[in-house]
Amino acid sequence: MQNDLVLFFVSTSGGFFAIHGLQGVLTLGLPVEGAFVLASITAPSGQANLVAPAPPPVPGVTGFTFVLHPIFVNGASAFAGSPSAFTLVQ
């Protein structure tokens, strides 16, 4: 929705756990990093194309998969969006 703040959590594995006060369950394994602020949705339509930054490749590692899960915050309510994943290949 318009005026939502978009945060994301990231992990290197899948899993699931609940966070108190969050509508939905995160599909991330432990350990989890975040929450990182990604954007604020300003379009009246409530839609936005969001791009999560990728870290630089680690020397000696040929590939790494990250699992991302967005959280949308609007005032006092927060809900989990759809998770996604990406793989960096060196």
Secondary structure, DSSP 8 states (H G I E B T S, - for coil): -TT-EEEEEEESS---B--TT-BS-B---SS-EEEEEEEE--STT-------------TT--EEEEEEEEEEEETTEEEE---EEEEEE-
